[in-house]
Amino acid sequence: MKQQFIFILVSRGLASVLNALVFVWLGRIVGVELVGVLGIITSVTSFVFLLADFGMATFLSRERARGNAELVSGALRFNVVSTMLFGLLTTVGLLVMTIAGVVPAAVVLLGLAAALEKNTETTLSVPIADKRKFVPAFNVLLRRALALAAFGIGIMSGADAVLSFCLGTAAAAVAGQLHIRSWMRGKVSHPGRLTWGQLKDVATRAWPFWLSNVTAGARQLDIPIVGLLASAYSAGLYSASSKIMNPFRLIPSTLTALVVPHVARQGTASARRTAFKLTGLFLSTLIVLVPASFLSETLVVALMGPKFSGSGTIFALMLVGLPVVALAPPLGSVLQSQGHERFVGFNGTVFAIVTIVLVVLGAIVAAGEGAAAGLGVAYALKCASLLLRITRKLR
């Protein structure tokens, strides 16, 4: 697991840096308010496709590791249907917003891109569960490198920045889909036609994973909340800090994908030790993150430009809160892999509400700074509750 984790983490880290470069470049061109609008759209679409996934990414990873071929086939088919449906609905919604003059017309492409991205990410659970290193690493690097290249070509050729961003994102999503579809040929058999009964069976088995993933994804609504309760300008400042943080947030998403199939093969005592090791590792990063937080304003302005001065406190709070935000998903994955997916779903529901309430209260009191602080407090409480469950139930 260690070798696979390092390999995938490095590749996803490089990919996230490339993605951040696109956003930094875009921010320097379009300014704070438009960055806020795009941040709100991408956050909402990401959350919508968490709903569309129905927990299949995590469920698929566990069942592939356990060798349940029929469930793997059903999960993959379910994901194709759900992402196509939600992709259509999202695209129509963005089209309506475009006609109403709320967003630029090019943003419609982001609905299609988000659908393809989600389907690709879910399908990548198969090679990850198979302990493949190169396939998921290449796929994510391909998508992010192509998005940056397409955006850069568009800008240098004089095209509109938002159009270049959306076209690049869509082209990258198509490339990632073509790659994973090519690799998947012959890897999973799909006997017979897809039936409603098969879809229902998979959904019934996967819904606890869906609940925990969706409730965990409530964090992605922080940018829209800031935009709604403060302003598009405040959302732009908050979004800038959030996007810069994304490379650091890769650890939990990578660990979550790897922990489920790995710990599913372990006993409860080994799973418990894994959870404690992860906790110690994540919290130890505060030794570096706390001093780094004092340089946050300098870093944000250096990357995004002087228009984004004032984001420093938001970024500092995100840095300090990063360990607990990053730790919660892997802890939940440890419990899920040991058969406690219903508890993780219930816990996620409770703390989704707590997170939204604290972010809303923080945004009302202190705009982006308050929202960032509320997010950190909510995740600290969530991690404490998950660790308590692990301590009591995994022995």
N, C-alpha and C positions, 0 to 999 in steps of 0.2 A: 504493500500500500504506500510506503514512504516514497519509493521511487516514482510511482505513478502520480502521487500527490505533487511532488516537486516538479515533475515534468509538465503536468497540466497547469499547475499554479504559475510557473514561469511563462508558459505560453499565454495563459489568460491575463497575466500581468502585463505582458508586452501588448496584447490586444487592447487592454483597457487603457494603456498609455496612448496608443494610437487613437482610440476613441476620444480620449480627453483632449488630444491635440486638435481633432476636428472641432470640438466644442470651443476650445480656447480661440482658435482661428475664427470661428463663426462669431463668437462673442465680441472680438475686437472689431469686427466689421459692422454688426447690426445693432450693438448697444444693449443696455441693461433691460429695457422693457420687452423687446422682442425675444431676448433670451428667456425672460420670465414666461412669455406666452408659449414658446417652444418647450420649456421645461414643464409647464403644466400639461401640455398635450402628451408629451412622451411619458410622463408619470401616470396619467390617466390611462393611456393605452396599455402600458405595462401592467397596470392593475387589472384591466379588463381581460387581458390574456392570461393572467393568473386564474381568473374565473374560468376561462375557456379550457385551461389545462385539466381541470377536474382532478388534480392530484396525480395525473398519470406519470409525470416525470419521476417522482419518488417511488410510486407503486411499481412502475415498470422496472426501475433499478433493482428493487428488492426481489421481484418475481423472476427476473432474468438470472440473478445470482442464485436463486433457489432452483432454477431449472424448470420452471412452470411454463412450458412452451405455449400452451393454449391461452393462458392469461397474458403473456407477452404479446401474442398476436392480437388479442382483443384490445389491449391497451393502445397499441400502435394504431389500429384502425379507428378506435374511438377518438384518438387525438387528431387524426386527419379530419374527421367529420366535424369535431368541435372547433378546431382552429379555422376551418373553412367558413363555418357558419358565423363565428364571431368576427372573422376578418371581413366578411361581407357587411355585417351590421356596423362595424366600426368605420369602414370606408364610407358607407352611406351617411353615418352621423357626421363625419368630417366634411363630406360633400355639402350637407345641409348648412354646416357652420361656415363653409366657404361662400355659399350663395348668400348667406346672411351678412357677409362681410366681417365675420368675427376673426377668421384666420386666413392667411394667404392660401391661394389655390393649391400650391405645391404640397401642402401638408396632407392632402388626400392620399398621397403615396405612402405616408407613414402607417396607414391602416393595413395596407397590403404587406408592407415590410414587417410590421409587428406580428402578423399572422404567420408568415414564413419563418421568422426568427423563433417564435415559440414552438412551432412544429419541429424545427431543426434541433433546438435545445432539448426537447423531450426525447427525440429519436436518438440523440447522442448518449442517452442513458444506457443504450444497448452496448456500444463499444466500451463505455466506462465500466459497466458491470462485468464485461468480458476481460477487464484488466488491460485494455488496449491503451497505449499512451499516445501514439502518433496521430491517430484519427481525430479524436476530439481537439487535440492541440492544433493540428493543421486547420481544422474547420474554423475555429474561432479566429485564428490569425488571418486566414483567408478573408473572412468577412470584414474584419476591422481594417486590414491593409487596403482592401479594395475600396471601402468607404472613404478612407483618407485620400487615396489616389484619385478617385472620381471627384471628390469635393475640390481637391487642389486643381485638377484639370479644369473644372468648371469655373473656379475663381480666376485662374490665370487666363482663361479665354474670354473673360468679361461677363460671364453669366451671373444672374442674380444669386446672392449668397444662400438664401433660403431654398431656392430651387435646386442649387448645387448640392446642398445638404440632404434634401429629401431624395433626389435622384441617386446620390451616392449610397444612402441608407438602403433604398429599395434594391439597387443593383447588388449590393453586398448580401442582402437577404436571399436573393435569387441564387447567387453563387454558392452560398452555404447549403441551400436546399439541394442543388444539383449534386454537390459533393457527397452529402450524406446519403442521398438516394442511390448514388452510384455504388457506394460502399455497402449498403444494406442488401443489395441483390444477392439472394441465396442465403442470407444469414438468418432469416426468419421465414418460416412457412406459414401460409394463410389458407388452411384447408376450408373449402366450402365458401359459400357467400356470406357476407356480413349480415347478421340478423339483429332484429330489435332485442331479442332475448340475450344475445351475446353482449350488446352494448349495455343493457340493463345490469347484467351480472357483473361486468367490469366496474361500472359506476357504483354499484352497491358495495363492492369490495374496496374501492379506492376513495370513497367519500371522506373517511377520516383524514387521509393525506391531503385531500383537497381543502378541507376545512382548516387544517393547520397551515397550509401554504398560503391560502387567501388571507387568513387573519394575520400571518406574519407579513404579508404584503401590504397591510394597512399602512406600514411605514412609508410606502411610496406616495401616499396621499399628502405628505407634509408640504410639498411645493404647492399643490392646488389650494390647500388650506391657508397657507401664507398669502397666496394671491387673492383669495376670496376675502380674508379678514383684514388684510393690510392693503396691498396694492400690487399691480403688475411689476412696479419698480422693486418693491421688497421681495417679490417672488424671484425676480432676476438676480438680486444679490444672493438670495438663499440658494437658488438653482446653481449659480456659479460655484459656490462652496461645495454643494452636493456633488456636482459633476467632477470636481477636482478630487473629491474623496473616493470616487468610484474605483480607481485602481486598488485602493486599500481594502475595499469591501469585497474583493474577489475571493479572499481567503474563506469566508463562510460559505459562499456559493459553491466553491470547489470542494471544500470539506464535506458539505452536505451531500454532494453527488457521490463522493467516495466512501463516506462513513456508512451509509445504509447497506450497500452490498458487503462491505468488509465486516462490520459488526454483526450483520445478520448471520454470519458463519461462526460467531463467537458465543461463549456462554455469558451469563449475566455478570459474573465477577470480572471477566476481561473487559466487558462493555463498561462497567463502572470505572475501572482503572483508566480506560480510554477517555471517559468524560472528565475525570479529575486531571489527567495530563493536559487535555485541551484547555481546561479552565486556567491552570497554572501558566500555560504558554501564552494565552491571550492577555491575561491580566499583567503579566510581566512586561508587556509592550508599553505600559504606562511609564516605565522608566525613560523611554525615548519620547513618547508622545507628549507628556506634560511639558518638558523643556521646549519641544518643537512648537507647542501652541503659542508661545510668546513671540514667534516669528510669523504668525499666521497672516497678519495684514500685509507684511512685506511680500510674502509668497503669492497671495491672491492678486495683488496689484501687479507684481512682476509677470504673472501669467496672463491675466485677463485685461490688464491696462488700467489707467487711472480712473476710468469711468466706474470701475467696480470697487473703488475705495469705500470703506465702510463695511466690507464683508468679513473683515478680520476676526471680529468677535464671534460671528457665526461659525467660521471655519475652526476657530480655537475650541469652541464647545463641541463641534463634531469630532475633532481629533480626540479629545478627552473621553468622549462617549463611545468612540469606535470599538474598544475591546468588548463592551457588553452587547453592543449592536451586532458585532461579528460573532460573538459566542453563542447567542441564543439558537440560531438554526442548527449548528452541529449538535448541541445538547438535545434538541428536539429529535434530531435524526437518530441519536443513540437510543432514545426511548422508543421511537417508531420501529427500529430494527429489532427490538426485543419484544414486540407485541403490544406496546403501550400507545398505539396510534390514536386511540379514542381519547386518552387523557391529553395527549399533545394537541388534539383538535379542540378539546374543551379549554385547555390552558390558552391556546392561541386566540380563541373567541373572547375570553375574558380580557386578555391583555391587548387585543386589537381595540377594544372599547377604551381601556385605560390609556393606550397610546394616543388615540384620536382625541380623547378628552384633554389630556395633558398638552398635546400639541396645539389644540384650539385655545386653551387657556393661556398658554405661553404666547401664541400669536396675538391674542387680544391685548395682553399686558405689554409685550415687548417685541412685537413683529417677528422677524426672522430669528433674532437672538433667543427670544422666549420659546419659539417652536423647537429650536435645536436643543435647548435645555430640557424641555418637556420630553423630547424623544429619548434623550439619554437616561433620564430618571425612569421612564416606563420600561426600558430594556434592562436596566439594572434590577428592577423588581421581578421582571420575567425570568431572568437568569437565576435569581435566587430561588424562585418557585420550582424551576426545572431541576436544579441541583438538589433541592430537598426531596423531590420525587425519586431521583436517581439514587440518593443515599438510602432511602427507605425501601425501595422496591428491587434494586439490582444488587444482589448479594452473592 
